[in-house]
Amino acid sequence: MSKFPDVAHILNAIPLACYMLDHQANFIYINEKAEKFFKKDKSEMLGKNVWTLFPDSKKTNYFKEVNEAINNKKQSTFEYISVYTQSWIKLNVNPIAEGVVISFSCIEKDKHNENLYKTLVENTPDVVTKWDHQLHLVYANAALIEKTGISLEDAIGKSHPEIWPHANIAPLIEKIKLVFKDGNTQTLNMSFRTPKGTVFYDIKIAPEFTVNGKVKGVIAIGRDITDLTRSQESFNAQLRHKYTSLFNSINQGFCIIEMIWDQHGNAVDYRFVEANPSFQKQTGINNYEGKTIREIWPEHETHWFEIYGNIAKTQTSAHFELPAALIAGWYEVEAFPIRELGENMVGILFNDISERKKAEEILKRSEERQRYLLKLMDSVNAYSDPLEIQEAVAKIIGEHLNADHSFYAHVTKINNVPYLQIERLYKKAEDVKFKPSLYPFTDIGIALEEFNVGKTHIVSRPKKQRKSSKSNLSLHQILNNGIWAIVPLVKKEKLVALLMVHHQEQYLWPDEHIRLLEETAERTWSYIEQSKMASALTHSEEQLTVALTASNMSTFHWLSKNGKVVVSPLSPTLFGLKENSFSYEDSQGFVMVHPDDMELHRQTLEAASKEQKEFHHTYRIIRPVDGKIAWIEERGKGIYHPLSGILEVRGIHWDVTLQKTQTERAKEAEEKYRIQLEKDVYLRTKELKESRDELAAIYNNTLMAMSVLTAVRNDDHQIIDFTIALTNKALETETGRTDLIGKRYLQEFPGIKKVGLFDMMVKVMETGVPISNEYFYPYEDFNKWYSCMFVKMGDSLLATNLDISERKIAEQLFKENSAMIQGIANSAPDMLYAINLESMQQFYSNYRIEQLVEKTHSEIKKMGRDFFEKFIHPDDRERFYASLNELKKENHREIKSLTYRLIDAKGKIHWINSKSTVYIRDGEGELTHIVGISQDITQQRDLEEKNRQLTHERIQLERKQQKEILKATLNAQEEERKRIAESLHNGLGQVLYGVKATLERINLSEVAIEDNVHVLNRSKELLSMCIQESRRISHELMPSILEDFGLKAAIRDICTQLKGETHFNCTFSGTNIPLDKYIQLAIYRIVQELAQNIIKHAFAKAAQINISITDGQVHILAKDNGRGFENNGKKHKGIGLKTIESKVKLLNGTIKIKSVPQQTVIHIQFPI
């Protein structure tokens, strides 16, 4: 392709798959689209034989056609199923000097459509035929056989007279010849005589074109309309019959009148000649025959005589609408002369339109209301501050109703007392001393509760002459003078605001004005709420800034009202502004623009604003910080506020200096190359002409609309238009036109001037630099998004256009989804933040942080490092900064967690758990920005602290309880030891002492044998007593009966042993349930202690002990009729009772004691 560098450049620039083979069928060129199709790198294919790479192709007609083109220089176009993709491919094979060039495209969809169309034609009930230039039939569908009975074998190849020798088909032949001549579709209705009778056909005759736009055949589609024709004839007959009754059946009133003139020729009356029944319904006039209107209705208006008289004189018709006193409404009248009946005869067709006129009046008032609401909306849209919105609304409604005062007041409560907060108001007279302030709600004179129902109040007070005063008037003074309309705004059953309008003079409030006030109040509340929401949404711009920063882009917003240009954080870097300069005057901004680009830049912004359209352009600036020239590419949209005249522009811009520099270098290289090329222009032109046919074949196989345009210049050599030299099928399909070649581009598509395409095309011709662009084209019924590209070719221009509407819609959906994601981030319950570590500036904070520190997003940004110094607890700052330094470590990718304390705006300490991670690193890998999320865990920490305190208190209480139990246990042990010691000393010890003393009395002499026997018997008795006493003590220490016979027997044994002066009655229930041994022993010891206490202290005659086990609980009930004891806690309890209480507590039980003289009841309960 070294001989055709321009062809190679163009073939790579267009979306068309093509390649070239030499005479040996080796690949010598492959463009990018063909490379993608083969899914091979072209280095693997160039120089290789096509039959070697794709041997299966030898079995297809591809092998035959390519060899025919190589060997015989024969051009061909054919279709075949690709062995590579198994889909239908259409190829164009064109012989050239080096071999052949082959372009191809997938026609799988076309093949599908072809089969679809064939099926439709073969199955349609219409007769479809095709005729060649000799007017011979070349095709007919099955319907021809069905409708005419003619076989295809007898008809194909024959002319009309041969097929229908007895029919008058001359009109059909003439129409077909006309289609062959001018290529325009024709229609024809014809009748044919058949054995079954005459049939009627509606025939549409359409041309079939060749690739170059010539008519190669004619297709005739005939539809049988016999039934329709006969139905129409029947209908016409019925219509003629019905027409005679129309006069009497129409809803409009109709009458014929005869004008009556005076001696001066002026119409003064008219006489009724004839009228239809609706005349009586429309007018209410009966018995009209032969009477004049003045006889019937003397008050008839004179203008009716003038109008009808003029119609009779001039013999012209008139259509008009006029009020009629006869019906107290309106008539719509069509009046016309009836010369056939006489010169003075006038026909009147009229209709009562009173209801329509009323509706039009309502519509008129509605339009006035809409104009007012549009004006209100335009005024409010210019403001974002709620106070400015209140002021704008007050002025608009006040001026619209010519009121003396109007204002929007918030209802607020101070110490539960309602007040009206008036911050902005409208005054027609500036000398009235009434100013915005906080006024008591009672000044209105109507209770707050009456407004809560949401009903508008009209307050009428007599006008009073105000005395001249230098002091301000109170709301009470204003309200007690004139007529007030007060509209309450109730939201969520709460009165939130009032809209109040005042007329000092007497004023009758119409219903439409009250409705307008109520709608204005609702809209005002909505506007104010929207402004608050908009203020909150501005915080989301920070998130967008982060995304733009990552893309090296910046946003800007210009408003002509204040002349300020507000930019995002990256703009100072792009424009070389001073550090932290996020806004500047528009004059400063234009000064930065290069002088050669300044006017065009200003015109672009103003045009975008006034026309409210999107713009995209590139311009140069001179950076203030270093004086260097930078290229800026800018895209945005303009907004124009017609009522205020304010211009507004929003958009994004980015630095394209590097791209421009590369482009300039390329242009320099191209210029040098162009100079060299001019020496060989003739040869290259010749080669381009030779390749034109090849390019045409390529153009017609691409899906992108393409055209070659030749520049048209005026006498000053300026380009004024382009002649369309070549188009492809895609362009014809997109435009629906096949006649574009030779026509002027701008004349055919004037919209290209409005969207800037024409200027772009001229620029490509002047600079030689290709330009691509995306644009919306709303002209000539296109209404689509296109992607275009313009490439200069000598004095011609290659233009491509591709429909990208679907992609643009997808982009819009993506933007909406992005906005939704930003909204979700800003409404998160956690604290979201982003920190610039270089400046220690928290440049993004969500609403949760602002609420905590009571500072706005911008205030937090301005504080920089002071924000952390002020709000982070002094004891935690060092750890906080150390955590940030940890994140700065090289290649640190983990999430860093930190818990610290934060002091809010009210001085309250919050525990914060923060998780941070890397957001941006600079070119050297140093961390510059982090992002993170924080949670307020104060409540969690408080709960943990309370839990620790409760745990500590529980441990202390348990220790105290254990100490008390230990003390009681030791006391019980000591008491038990003391009791055992007393038992041993006073019982067993004394008896053993008696045994000893008795044995000492033994006399070993023979004379004392009898005395000795007596001593031994006594000793024996005493030893028996010792054994009995030891058993008793042993039984008390460890009752063997409990082990041997169970709990019930052991309890009965206690009651039996202790019987004496006190009679014990022991009862049981539920004790058959198996119990652990320690439970049985505990019950035994408690009962034993209770019984002993009764004997020792109660001196009772009778006692009852009941033991029951129910629902997993042991119940021990002890009653006696003894003397009782005090149980007020003042007197120390005995060791026995304390021992019982300690045992019950160890068993997680309870003990209740109730004691009065003659009765003591102790109830013990514990779980088993």
Secondary structure by P-SEA (a helix, b strand, c coil): ccccaaaaaaaaaccccccccccccccccccaaaaaaaccccccccccccccccccccccaaaaaaaaaaaccccccbbbbbccccbbbbbbbbbccccbbbbbbbaaaaaaaaaaaaaaaacccbbbbbbcccccccccccccccccccccccccccccccccccccaaaaaaaaaaaaaccbbbbbcccccccccbbbbbbbbbbbbcccccccbbbbbbbbaaaaaaaaaaaaaaaaaaccccccccccccbbbbbbbcccccccccccccccaaaaaacccccccccccccccccccaaaaaaaaaaaaacccccbbbbbcccccccbbbbbbcccccccbbbbbbbbaaaaaaaaaaaaaaaaaaaaaaaaaaaaaacccaaaaaaaaaaaaaaaacccccbbbbbbbcccbbbbbbcccccccccccccccccccccccccccccccbbbbbbbbcccccccccccccaaaaaaccbbbbbbbbccccccbbbbbbbccbbbbcaaaaaaaaaaaaaaaaaaaaaaaaaaaccaaaaaaaaaaaacbbbbbbbccccbbbbccccccccccccccccccaaaaaaaccccaaaaaaaaaaaaaaacbbbbbcccccccccbbbbbbbbbbbbbbbccccbbbbbbbbbbaaaaaaaaaaaaaaaaaaaaaaaaaaaaaaaaaaaaaaaaaaaaaacccccbbbbbbbcccccccccccccccaaaaaaaccccccccccccccccccccaaaaaaaaaaaccbbbbbbbbbccccccbbbbbbbbbcccbbbbbbbbaaaaaaaaaaaaaaaaaaaaaaaacccccccccccccccccccaaaaaaccccaaaaaaacccccccccccccaaaaaaaaaaaacccccbbbbbbbbbbccccbbbbbbbbbbbccccccccccbbbbccccaaaaaaaaaaaaaaaaaaaaaaaaaaaaaaaaaaaaaaaaaaaaaaaaaacaaaaaaaaaaaaaaccccccaaaaaaaaaaaaaaaaaaaaaaaaaaaaaacccccccccaaaaaaaaaaaacccbbbbbbbccccccccaaaaaaaaaaaaaaaaaaaccccccbbbbbbbbcccbbbbbbbbccccccccccccccaaaaaaaaaaaaacbbbbbbbcccbbbbbbbbcc
